[in-house]
Amino acid sequence: MALFTNEINDIVSELDRQFDIFGSQYDKTYYQWISVLGEEFGELCEAINETLTDAKHPDRGGYDNVYKEALHTAAVAIQIMNLAKRDKLINCIKRSFDVD
């Protein structure tokens, strides 16, 4: 675990940065998050391709850009994980009170 301490800290900082920009995003649905994840993953793929091939857009490549886009992708994935945990808890509470 200690091996990834810096990366985990960077993800937490990115989540904080996103909160500062967008505020609470607890109202987003799975469909909204998967759209954001797809966009971020696409940018990560582009950064890797532009880094490892004859770049048509070298400004979009580079290892720093790969790291940044991987960071954004990880932060969005954590938002989806958080949504799944919240929904599981809400559904458990609803079932315990027999509420639809």
C-alpha positions in Angstrom: 0.0 0.0 0.0 2.8 2.4 0.8 3.9 2.0 -2.8 0.9 4.0 -4.0 0.7 6.6 -1.2 1.6 9.5 -3.5 -0.9 8.5 -6.1 -3.7 8.0 -3.6 -2.9 11.4 -2.1 -3.0 12.9 -5.6 -6.5 11.3 -6.2 -7.8 12.7 -2.9 -6.4 16.1 -3.9 -8.1 15.8 -7.3 -11.4 14.9 -5.6 -11.1 18.0 -3.4 -10.3 20.1 -6.5 -13.3 18.8 -8.3 -15.5 19.6 -5.2 -14.1 23.1 -5.2 -15.0 23.6 -8.8 -18.3 21.7 -9.1 -19.6 21.5 -5.5 -21.3 18.3 -4.3 -21.9 15.9 -7.2 -24.1 13.5 -5.2 -27.0 14.1 -7.4 -25.3 12.6 -10.5 -26.7 9.4 -11.8 -24.8 6.3 -13.0 -25.4 7.4 -16.6 -24.0 10.8 -16.0 -20.9 9.4 -14.3 -20.3 6.8 -17.0 -20.4 9.5 -19.6 -17.8 11.5 -17.6 -15.7 8.4 -17.1 -15.8 7.6 -20.8 -14.7 11.1 -21.6 -11.8 11.0 -19.1 -10.8 7.5 -20.3 -10.8 8.8 -23.9 -8.5 11.6 -22.9 -6.2 9.1 -21.1 -6.1 6.9 -24.3 -5.3 10.0 -26.4 -2.5 11.0 -24.0 -1.0 7.5 -24.1 -1.3 7.4 -27.9 0.2 10.8 -28.4 3.1 9.9 -26.1 4.0 6.5 -27.6 3.4 7.1 -31.3 4.3 9.7 -33.9 2.2 12.4 -32.3 -0.2 14.4 -34.4 -1.0 16.5 -31.3 2.2 16.4 -29.1 0.6 18.9 -26.7 -1.9 16.2 -25.7 0.8 13.7 -25.0 3.7 13.4 -22.6 4.1 11.4 -19.4 2.8 14.3 -17.3 -0.3 14.4 -19.4 -0.8 10.6 -19.1 -0.5 10.9 -15.3 -3.0 13.8 -15.2 -5.6 12.0 -17.3 -5.1 8.8 -15.3 -5.7 10.8 -12.2 -8.9 12.3 -13.6 -10.1 8.8 -14.6 -9.4 7.4 -11.2 -11.2 10.2 -9.5 -14.3 9.7 -11.6 -14.1 5.9 -10.9 -14.1 6.6 -7.2 -17.2 8.8 -7.6 -18.9 5.8 -9.2 -17.7 3.6 -6.3 -19.1 6.1 -3.8 -22.4 6.2 -5.6 -22.7 2.4 -5.5 -22.0 2.3 -1.8 -24.6 5.0 -1.1 -27.2 3.3 -3.3 -26.6 0.0 -1.5 -27.0 1.6 1.9 -30.2 3.5 0.8 -31.7 0.3 -0.7 -30.9 -1.6 2.5 -32.6 1.1 4.6 -35.6 1.0 2.3 -35.9 -2.8 2.6 -35.6 -2.7 6.4 -38.5 -0.2 6.5 -40.3 -1.9 3.6 -40.4 1.3 1.6 -40.4 1.4 -2.2 
